[in-house]
Every structure is written in structure tokens, then in C-alpha cells.
Amino acid sequence: MENTHKLTKKDFVVDGPVKWCAGCGGFSILSAVQNALPEINVPIEDIVFVSGIGCSSRFPYYIETYGFHGLHGRAAALASGMKSANPKLSVWQITGDGDAMAIGGNHFIHLIRRNIDINVLLFNNKIYGLTKGQYSPTTPKGSVTKTSPHGTIENPFNPGELTMGAQGTFFARVIDKEPKVMKEVFIEAHKHKGTSIVEILQNCVIFNNDVHEQVTGKEVKDDRTIYLEHGKQMIFGKERNKGLVLNKGYNLEVVTIGENGITEDDLLVHNAYDPNPNLHYMLGRMTYPDFPVAVGVIRSVKDTTYEVMLEEQVEHEKANSKIKNMTDLLNSGNVHVIE
Amino acid sequence: MSKNGKVIEREDVVVKFAGDSGDGMQLTGNQFSDASASLGNDLSTFPDFPSEIRAPQGTVAGVSGFQVRIGHKDVETPGDLADVLVALNPAALKSNLKWVKPGATIIIDIDNFDNKHYKKAGYVDDPLGDDSLQGYNLIKAPITGLSRATVRELNLGIDNKTADKTRNQFVMGLLFWLFNRDIEDGKEFILNKFGKKPHLAEANIAVLYGGYNYAETIEALSTTFQINPVKNRKGKFRQITGNVATAWGLIAGAEKAGKELFLGSYPITPATEILQELSNRKDLGVKTFQAEDEIAGVMTAIGASFTGKLAATSTSGPGLALKSEALGLAGITELPLVVVNVQRGGPSTGLPTKPEQSDLMQALYGRNGESPIPVIAASTPGNCFHYAFEASRLAIEHMTPIILLTDGYLANGTELWKLPDMNEMPEIKTPLVKDNDPDYQPYRRDPEKLNRFWAVPGQKGLRHRIGGLEKSDIYGEVSHDPYNHEKMVNLRQEKVDRIANYIPEQTVYGNKEGGELLVVGWGGTYGALHSAVKEMRENGSDISLAQFNYIYPLPKNTGEIFSKYKKIVVCEINNGQFSTYLRSQLPDYKYEQYNKIQGLPFYIAELKNKFQEILEDK
């Protein structure tokens, strides 16, 4: 019989094995999701995990909810159908950088533009893992991979830029090594009504090991990332003495407190709820070495959602139309009665 | 107004309207058809338009046509050749003259027959100056000039460009005279259409009367037609296109299954009206999702099916190609899904606005892996309703994707359709699972039909995971086990094969006990094939027809029927796809073929010629 007890992590753990490589970033993400779900106050049977194809997309098999392992790149469309058909469901889309940005790029931007209330966890390891090491749309330019033996000659996508460009209402970035932050951000993603994109900087231990280490490594992380919290100043660094300001050219600039007369009060204060996406866009696209990489909830703004508006239109038409069933429809309009 | 001329009673008459694609020929055709329907005539219509929205005016490429056949007996096709052609410009005349009967009445807008228009139409010589129109009853009506003059006299401040849009009402007035119709009926149509713009209504009505009065005045139209109402036909009827009938059939399926309908689709000619019609039916709980592409169209539908909706996607050939991978997914996850494919001329973009039956092989086989999906086909505009309903029934009751094939000819053509009684339609039994059913497993099957069961998110105690990877029998875990894969492939095949136990047997029109020649067709060619066979039977030929709606699996008695005839000829608007299929399914019979691949439907005359040849070649 289905539970009536308070859900715990254990309720979301499957019996079978989780078949990712030992050391894969997927394990900590899975664990953070299982920790977050008991706290979102949704009945377990109303939760659905949907995925595309790739290492990350095996996720639905590893979590004890309803699940649908879809087609390569098409998870966003599959999830859109589910949420539009039944807005009551809590729909989570698991995808990777290849699945979401390459073969599924079209569905990705259209999901965001429609603002359907789906939580997208984008595992970004900047490589094709399941096909064993080809460059992906987020692989840095010049990288040598199996299909770019002389270095890639393509500019990578930044998921944050794409999200803002597609009029996204929620974008966050987290690191697979930070379970507490992940859990909190996943809960925030759930709370946000609309499409939530959470980019997870994930390690691929086999084909792209330590890909994010130069930013997220223990020794450098404090200086090379900035954790953004709504209402708080944009401050970072081991010494907590660096921060972000807007300079006269309306560009972000890293400053040091105490130098050139800069004080803490000069730093920007993060407003994740600002409908104007310009600053969020700049924050989302910050990359090392010029800037710290922004983590945390970068943008979270209210807007109407597709599935709610669709439901409202249906209810309005049902209430106001004379046509209540198929027989009414058949007899509507130009009917010739021949006697 | 009285008539002094001769009135000829006819069984049926074919009228073709042709003009520039902005001239309102489709509207005029529909108006004439509707007026005929209200008088109790049977009818069949077929629009014939270019894929360009407004190709250059006055050119052959820009000609838009609408053919209607009205009759006082059953009308099964829009007719081969026209008895009356309305040609608003030389290009319309040039491109349609070959589809006109000898002695036909041809009404032209003489105001457009000048050197400028001849040049645009590609005429070297004045067609009115040579003998190319000899033998026709040619009416040179100053349609543009008289329409403009009529509008001008009303002093409504309407410019010439707008006044030209009333020309179709002049034509209508002419035809109302020609067919002995009550002009008041035409007036009513205009009032309904232009009710909110009284000055346009007034102008159009004035021009309608202008056309009528002109016809009465000139001697050339002294002979008029009378088509009497169909006898012994009672009930409620409406004109319906195949696309609207398909949309309604899906709604009816949802109603009888107690489900809401969800359509995920992307606009594509000639299937778009299905999406349009359903997007306007939110009052019946229908949700439509206009997706970013064909793939998202079908994927959203699969997602909706997973959540327990009657899900459908509508498309045409190129779109079906894009959906292939997703159809495999619907097949392996064994979810109900109705795929409507409105066939058009292919390959590639092909002939977007022209009908063809060339997607049969794609529907049957166009997927990776062993991926059987049942295929059915509608055969008249009206029965698209029935087969969309059937597709819904089979998809849900057997937990399978299914492809419904229609075509551009059915989709845009209309017939006078007798309204079905919803109380007489069967319930669709959904293979649902009760919450917390301890025996539920994702791939546990019904022992008879072999369908799995439909447990949907939101239900307690039934959480499970499905997907495109092969799954273990019964338990539905990811499995690469070789014997399990073979078993699952066979189970999915057997499930589809057993659908043959749940569809009607094939029927034969003609000599059911067997005979000389069996004509075999499928889908949208029914009207032409049935008319040809009927006419030949009335002249004593030993010929019968088996028109297939259930393609895969075939009705169980198909072989038995084939065994009773000396000869079988398979007729298709393609290069022989159904005959190839029949040879693979029922190899014991010899199949002759008759194929036409011109983006045009069959004509009755050409069919009769072919059948006569086969019968005489003993």
C-alpha cells in the first residue's frame, strides 16, 4: 500500500543497482534530489522524472517515482506534454549538455519560452560520456577530444546565456560536490512556478575527469566562484575581500575591498527577482579566468505559466460554450434536416 | 421572375469554379454546395489549389479551383469532368479546359480576356479568336464590369478593389439562375457571412441579384438545369471535410473512453485543419499543443498518453518521417497514441496540396527495429469520423500507437454526411489499473489481447518506470537479456496481430460468391472505385470491389475473399505499395495493378477502361 507516512530519502531509493561509473558526479546529484524531494510536500505518486538519452538520462530508473526514459533530446517535449496534460504533477526533467544543448536545443529553448512549470536538472560535464568521449556543445573551444583531435573549433554554449536569451524565468548553477547547496537549489527550483533550469557542474570521471576542477577545486573554489544569494552583496574570495561592481561601461568588474577606495557598500546586491534580465545575463555568462563563475539562484522571476493558462482557457470555454458534448457539436452550425 | 427557357432534369451536374487564388473560389464553391445541400441534393466537393498562397495573379500557377458535383442520387466523387466551368481569367480557362466535358457550359469573365491577361496565362493566340472553344456553350459575361457598376450605384464608398471581391456573388447569381434556385437562399448565406459589415453585405447581395438578372436577360442561358432532391433520404446531414471529421472522430473517441483529448501537432499541409479544429474545441476539454516541430508534436502526445489522456498527433508524410523514432518509443512503451497522417504527394516536400497514397510503406515499416504499428485508413470525407474513432478505440483497448491514413483528397473534400447517433457508438474500454493493485507490473498483460495496463502518474501504489530501452517481460526492468528481447519482440508482434480478432471482416460490393474480377482498393479511392464498379455492374459486367480500411492487420477473411475471384486488380494512387504488401501477406494470389501517380484522384472513366481491358483479356 502507498505511504501515508512522512516521506524520507529512503522512499525515493530504488531496489536495483545504480549503474553509473564509480566516482561519477551523478551519485551525489541523485542523493541531493532524494534529500530534496521529501521536503517539497508533494505526494510521491504525483512526482514524475523524465529524461532524454545519455548517462544522466538513466536517472529515472534510479529513483522510486513514476519515470519515463525518453528519446535523445526530446525530454523537454515529453515533459511538456505531461505537465500540460496534467498540471497537478511535479515534473522533473533530467538532461545532459548534449541532450539539452545539441540534439534537444530546439526543445530546450521552446520549453523555456513557454515557461511550463518543469524543473530541469542539466548535468553539464562538457563531454559526451555514453558515446565515450566526443566533444559536446559546452566543451571549451580548442579542447582535444575523440572527435576534435586537433582541438574544437566551435564556440561553446553557456546554458545560462541560452536560458536568458529564451526569456527564462529561473536559472541556477550548482556544483556536484556541494550536496547542501544542490538540495536547497532543487527545492527553490520546485517552488518556482515556471521552467526552472538548474545547471549542475558535473564531473565525468572517465572521459573528462576534473573538467571543472580549475574553478571548483578545493583550493581555488572560493576565489573562482561566487555564491549569489538574493538580497546579499556580491562578495567572494578566500579573504572575502573581492566583489562585483558595474563599471562606467556598464560591464561587470571584479574589485577588491580596500583598494581604490572600494568599500563593501559599493558592491552590487543580488536581486534574483528583478524582471529585467540584463544583469542576470551578465552574471550567468561570467567565466574563469576573467570572472568568478556564479553559483546559486541567479534568476527567479514570476510570470504566467503555459499549463495554467491552458487550463484557464479550457475552463473558460467549458463554462461559456453552448457545446457541452459531441452530440451538441454534431448538431451545431449548418445542419440540413431532410424529411 | 419567371423562366421561359427549357429546363433539363439531370441525375447530377459537375461544376468547376476557377480563378486566381485570391478570387474566393473556395468560398463560392462552398456557398453553392451548401445551397444545394439545403435543397436535398447529395454532393461531393474537391478543392484544387496551388501550394503558394498568392501566386502571381493571372498566371496558370496561381489558379485555384473548386469542383462540386451535386446529384439526386448518391454522389460518391466530385466527378471526372465538369458540365459547367466558371473561369474568371484566361489562366483559369487554360488550365481547366482539359477537365471539361464536350458541350459543357463555360462561363468566362470577358473583362479579363485581353492581351495583358493572355500573356500572363501564356496564350500565344486569342483563345476566343480560334476554334479551341468550339462545341462549348460559351458565356462571355462582363463579370468584373457589371459587379463594379452595381457596387458603384449603391454609393457606399466602396473602391474598385473591394468591389472586385463581390465578383464571386455575380457568379453565384448566375448559377442560381442556371440551376433554378431560389435567390433568397443565396441572400441568406451573405447575411450570415457579412452580418457584422452591413455595407459589404448590401454590396454582395446587390451583385448576387445582378448576376441573377443578367442570366435571366441573356438568351445564352435559356437552358437551365434541375437537380431534384435525393429520394428516400431522411435525417440530419451536414457538409463535412475529412479533416474536420477526423478531429471530431477523435473527440468522440475521447468521450466514449471517458478521457480528455490531447493533440500535440505542428502545422503541415494538408493536415493543419485538424489542429485548427481541435484548438477550437476547448469547450469539450480538448487540449492542443502547437509544438516547435513535428518531433515535439508527437513527443508531447506521448507524454500526455503517459498521464492518461487520449493522445493524438496529426501530420502529413514529411512529418511522419520526423516522428518515426518517437513512434518506436510509443511502440516499446506500449502507450495508446493515434497518429493521423494526411497523405500528400511525395517524396520530400513533393506536392503539398495534392493527394497521393504513397505513405503506406512508411506507415507500415518506416521505423528502426521490429516495430509493428497497426494501420487503418479512411475512405470518404465523412467516414474519417468513424475511422478516427476506430483508431482511438484500437489504440486504447490494445495499448498501442496506431496510424490512421487519410489523404489530401479526403481531408479537403466534402460530402454530405449523415450525423451519427452518439448513443449508438460503442463504449471504449480503457485497460486501467486500480490504485494499490498488488498484482500490477508494467508489462503484465491481458491474456487475450496481450495489452499491458495503463497505470498513470497520480495513482497510488503503481509507481513504475518505462522508456525506450528493452524491458524485462512482466516486471519492466531494463534488460539486455537475449531471450527476453526475443520474447518481447514476439509479444509486441502478437499483440498487434491479434487486433485482427477485434476488427470487422472485410466486405465485398458486388458478387460476394466470387466471380471474374475483384477490384481491390484502400482508403480514399473508394468513391471512384465504387462508382466505376457500380456503373460496370449496371451494364452487366462481372466485377466486384473490396475496399480496405483495415490495413494492418488485414481482416481475417481477406484470403478467403481473394480465393473466389479469377482476377484481382489492386488500384492505388501510388506506385504499387498495397499490392506489394498484399504479395508479402497473401502470396498465393496473383495481383494485377493499376497505379496513378499524378497528384490527382482516380477518374471513373479511366478506371472503367482499365477494368474493361482486364475483363476482355481472358
Interface residues (C-beta under 8 A of the other chain):
Chain A: M1 E2 G16 P43 I44 E45 D46 I47 V48 V50 S51 I53 P60 Y61 E64 T65 Y66 G67 F68 H69 G70 L71 R74 A76 A77 L78 A79 S80 G81 M82 K83 S84 A85 N86 K88 L89 N106 H107 H110 L310 Q313 V314 H316 E317 K318 N320 S321 I323 K324 N325 M326 T327 L329 L330 N331 G333 N334 V335 H336 V337 I338 E339
Chain B: D34 A37 S38 G40 P229 V230 R233 K234 G235 K236 F237 R238 Q239 W248 I251 A252 E255 E260 F262 G264 R281 K282 D283 L284 G285 V286 K287 F289 A291 E292 D293 I295 A296 M299 T300 A301 I302 G303 A304 S305 F306 T307 G308 K309 A311 E325 A326 L329 T333 L416 L419 P420 M422 D435 N436 P457 G458 Q459 K460 G461 L462 R463 H464 R465 I466 G467 G468 L469 E477 V478
